[in-house]
Amino acid sequence: AQKSMAKVVLSRADVLSSLKLEDKERWEGMSEEEAWEAVEFFSELGEWKVHRDTVVPDLSVLMELTRALAFYCPLEALRRMTDGEDLECDRAFVPGFRELEEEEQTRVREAAEAVEWRAELPEPLLAKLHDWRERGAEERGALMAVLEQMDLVVPLADEGGGRRWLLLLRLESTTWRAGAD
């Protein structure tokens, strides 16, 4: 749990500043551009992920955040929470679901249907998911940009309801579900 609360994305400025603090001698003679090229080089070796001017220093934390998007059965979790079942795995999806007002519960259910049956993630649901909700809108956006670069999600056209993404990381399980009917 401690690891998942770590800042998942760092700006270029934060990374370069941190590197200079950690090992002044190594980075002292380098220009900012040379230091950034070194960061990008180590990214190619799998040390971390670089996307534009953003660095994901620990990919395991990013993958942990994708778990609810990829492998979860959100409608079943919401049903159990509505029925008063208190499973830890369900609380990890939308914590505090039972405490939401009825109108908000309905919006969350509709968003969960989009995730489960069409592999579409509406941005309002992203802000309610465990671990995601504890991050600011800017960090959530940067994380989604990284997932886009990794071809795990694709932005969809805004139809007036805010940003949405097609969750490519769910498509295989969604196809399996649809074929099971």
Helices and strands as residue ranges (DSSP letters): G 3-5, E 10-11, H 12-22, H 24-28, H 32-44, E 49-51, E 54-56, H 59-70, H 74-82, H 88-91, G 97-99, H 102-118, E 120-122, H 123-126, H 137-149, E 153-156, E 164-167, G 168-170, H 171-179
